[in-house]
């Protein structure tokens, strides 16, 4: 395996004393786990943060071997991780992606949608500018994993019917509430980590929005 491609880093965990195992979403190869030497060091620690966009050079001698990766930062989400609401949105979307997608299967629509959603979270003046994108992203993942469409939605309480029409923030929160069950049941049911805790935290923060500057300073 030899791949050099733009990627979104969606998860990382410590490996040994100084390395990390990073999970990278690429348009070409899908979700790829790779060993990043020195990932816990001062130079690379700001790079291996969920949400960051990187140029990844991924190499493995065989298909069964865990690849090694060298990462170059191309866009940092670090400045938004100190803001509670954007940080919660980035944490949830990345954790969901890392958990829901199978390894090494390309989902170019998911890659493009996640890139757009993260850009919106970090550039919109308020959460109202990206919450509809979050709803669309969750429904896209359900569809790509085989659980979307009108028939599935009608059979499961009308939680999904194409791309939902969203009138305002309250409508977004209602749709997110309906999506909680299928997301938990179909996308992350087999994981032991409490990934849904990140979603609940995000929804609680969204529910507290009451001003025009709701992308900044929420807690």
C-alpha positions as semicolon CSV with decimal commas, in nm:
position;residue;x (nm);y (nm);z (nm)
1;X;0,000;0,000;0,000
2;X;0,129;0,344;-0,094
3;X;-0,106;0,638;-0,084
4;X;-0,040;1,009;-0,077
5;X;-0,366;1,200;-0,045
6;X;-0,550;1,473;0,143
7;X;-0,717;1,332;0,452
8;X;-0,930;1,433;0,749
9;X;-0,797;1,304;1,078
10;X;-1,099;1,170;1,264
11;X;-0,942;0,988;1,560
12;X;-0,613;0,913;1,730
13;X;-0,507;0,705;2,026
14;X;-0,170;0,667;2,201
15;X;0,058;0,384;2,092
16;X;0,367;0,312;2,297
17;X;0,559;0,599;2,451
18;X;0,557;0,854;2,169
19;X;0,348;0,729;1,877
20;X;-0,024;0,735;1,794
21;X;-0,257;0,530;1,581
22;X;-0,439;0,781;1,364
23;X;-0,758;0,715;1,171
24;X;-0,764;0,910;0,848
25;X;-1,055;0,959;0,611
26;X;-0,949;0,991;0,246
27;X;-1,169;1,020;-0,061
28;X;-0,972;0,753;-0,247
29;X;-0,919;0,481;0,013
30;X;-1,183;0,559;0,274
31;X;-1,097;0,522;0,641
32;X;-0,738;0,414;0,703
33;X;-0,571;0,347;1,038
34;X;-0,198;0,421;1,042
35;X;0,094;0,438;1,282
36;X;0,233;0,789;1,324
37;X;0,579;0,790;1,482
38;X;0,630;1,077;1,723
39;X;0,261;1,164;1,718
40;X;0,267;1,253;2,088
41;X;0,569;1,475;2,054
42;X;0,569;1,853;2,061
43;X;0,592;1,890;1,685
44;X;0,315;1,650;1,584
45;X;0,077;1,680;1,879
46;X;-0,105;1,978;1,723
47;X;-0,131;1,786;1,395
48;X;-0,295;1,465;1,521
49;X;-0,609;1,636;1,650
50;X;-0,954;1,520;1,530
51;X;-1,092;1,750;1,266
52;X;-0,758;1,855;1,122
53;X;-0,700;1,828;0,751
54;X;-0,363;1,681;0,652
55;X;-0,166;1,562;0,356
56;X;-0,101;1,198;0,439
57;X;0,177;0,980;0,301
58;X;0,066;0,627;0,394
59;X;0,280;0,321;0,329
60;X;0,259;-0,050;0,413
61;X;0,458;-0,345;0,285
62;X;0,154;-0,572;0,274
63;X;-0,224;-0,548;0,294
64;X;-0,228;-0,710;0,639
65;X;0,027;-0,473;0,791
66;X;-0,066;-0,161;0,982
67;X;0,054;0,122;0,759
68;X;0,295;0,393;0,864
69;X;0,193;0,751;0,792
70;X;0,369;1,083;0,766
71;X;0,138;1,380;0,809
72;X;0,161;1,741;0,696
73;X;-0,093;1,981;0,842
74;X;-0,297;2,166;0,579
75;X;-0,583;2,308;0,790
76;X;-0,602;2,319;1,168
77;X;-0,922;2,306;1,372
78;X;-0,724;2,383;1,688
79;X;-0,845;2,745;1,728
80;X;-1,207;2,625;1,750
81;X;-1,141;2,350;2,003
82;X;-1,129;2,610;2,279
83;X;-1,489;2,715;2,199
84;X;-1,733;2,472;2,365
85;X;-1,999;2,451;2,093
86;X;-1,770;2,415;1,787
87;X;-1,548;2,178;1,987
88;X;-1,847;1,957;2,071
89;X;-1,958;1,955;1,706
90;X;-1,611;1,863;1,580
91;X;-1,573;1,593;1,845
92;X;-1,909;1,433;1,761
93;X;-1,879;1,436;1,383
94;X;-1,528;1,292;1,394
95;X;-1,615;1,025;1,652
96;X;-1,923;0,924;1,454
97;X;-1,724;0,899;1,131
98;X;-1,444;0,697;1,288
99;X;-1,695;0,457;1,444
100;X;-1,950;0,417;1,164
101;X;-1,732;0,364;0,857
102;X;-1,566;0,033;0,774
103;X;-1,193;0,034;0,705
104;X;-1,055;0,091;0,357
105;X;-1,381;0,132;0,170
106;X;-1,410;0,458;-0,020
107;X;-1,704;0,687;0,051
108;X;-1,620;1,001;-0,149
109;X;-1,955;1,165;-0,069
110;X;-1,896;1,118;0,302
111;X;-1,546;1,263;0,274
112;X;-1,672;1,568;0,085
113;X;-1,966;1,615;0,324
114;X;-1,748;1,592;0,634
115;X;-1,500;1,839;0,490
116;X;-1,782;2,083;0,414
117;X;-1,941;2,039;0,756
118;X;-1,614;2,099;0,941
119;X;-1,550;2,409;0,730
120;X;-1,898;2,537;0,815
121;X;-1,856;2,471;1,187
122;X;-1,536;2,676;1,185
123;X;-1,648;2,960;0,960
124;X;-2,019;3,020;1,024
125;X;-2,095;3,312;1,258
126;X;-2,336;3,095;1,456
127;X;-2,446;2,736;1,493
128;X;-2,750;2,818;1,285
129;X;-2,510;2,824;0,991
130;X;-2,406;2,460;1,027
131;X;-2,669;2,267;1,221
132;X;-2,862;2,184;0,902
133;X;-2,537;2,042;0,764
134;X;-2,505;1,824;1,073
135;X;-2,854;1,682;1,017
136;X;-2,770;1,618;0,651
137;X;-2,442;1,449;0,745
138;X;-2,603;1,207;0,988
139;X;-2,871;1,114;0,734
140;X;-2,603;1,072;0,465
141;X;-2,409;0,829;0,686
142;X;-2,725;0,630;0,756
143;X;-2,798;0,611;0,384
144;X;-2,441;0,518;0,289
145;X;-2,440;0,241;0,550
146;X;-2,763;0,103;0,404
147;X;-3,017;0,235;0,654
148;X;-3,158;0,535;0,471
149;X;-3,442;0,600;0,232
150;X;-3,813;0,647;0,269
151;X;-3,889;0,280;0,332
152;X;-3,640;0,251;0,617
153;X;-3,759;0,579;0,764
154;X;-4,127;0,491;0,753
155;X;-4,057;0,154;0,910
156;X;-3,863;0,318;1,193
157;X;-4,085;0,606;1,291
158;X;-4,033;0,842;0,999
159;X;-3,691;0,950;1,119
160;X;-3,567;0,994;0,762
161;X;-3,736;1,095;0,441
162;X;-3,477;1,213;0,193
163;X;-3,310;1,542;0,294
164;X;-3,531;1,698;0,560
165;X;-3,662;2,051;0,524
166;X;-3,545;2,263;0,816
167;X;-3,729;2,582;0,900
168;X;-3,531;2,694;1,205
169;X;-3,307;2,580;1,489
170;X;-3,599;2,428;1,680
171;X;-3,683;2,212;1,378
172;X;-3,318;2,104;1,354
173;X;-3,319;1,996;1,716
174;X;-3,640;1,799;1,666
175;X;-3,486;1,614;1,370
176;X;-3,164;1,549;1,563
177;X;-3,376;1,405;1,843
178;X;-3,549;1,168;1,600
179;X;-3,215;1,068;1,452
180;X;-3,067;0,968;1,789
181;X;-3,220;0,621;1,792
182;X;-3,120;0,509;1,440
183;X;-2,773;0,659;1,479
184;X;-2,722;0,471;1,806
185;X;-2,881;0,151;1,679
186;X;-2,732;0,127;1,332
187;X;-2,410;0,329;1,320
188;X;-2,241;0,277;1,654
189;X;-2,417;-0,021;1,810
190;X;-2,112;-0,245;1,810
191;X;-1,866;-0,006;1,969
192;X;-1,780;-0,028;2,338
193;X;-1,694;0,340;2,370
194;X;-1,973;0,571;2,474
195;X;-1,962;0,767;2,151
196;X;-2,319;0,886;2,199
197;X;-2,206;1,091;2,500
198;X;-2,041;1,332;2,257
199;X;-2,368;1,367;2,066
200;X;-2,572;1,425;2,379
201;X;-2,330;1,695;2,492
202;X;-2,356;1,867;2,155
203;X;-2,737;1,856;2,153
204;X;-2,752;1,994;2,507
205;X;-2,535;2,287;2,403
206;X;-2,742;2,349;2,092
207;X;-3,058;2,352;2,304
208;X;-2,914;2,634;2,517
209;X;-2,861;2,868;2,223
210;X;-3,047;3,192;2,278
211;X;-2,846;3,463;2,106
212;X;-2,693;3,563;1,771
213;X;-2,338;3,475;1,876
214;X;-2,414;3,114;1,958
215;X;-2,104;2,971;1,789
216;X;-1,881;3,143;2,040
217;X;-1,866;3,120;2,416
218;X;-2,128;2,850;2,471
219;X;-2,062;2,616;2,759
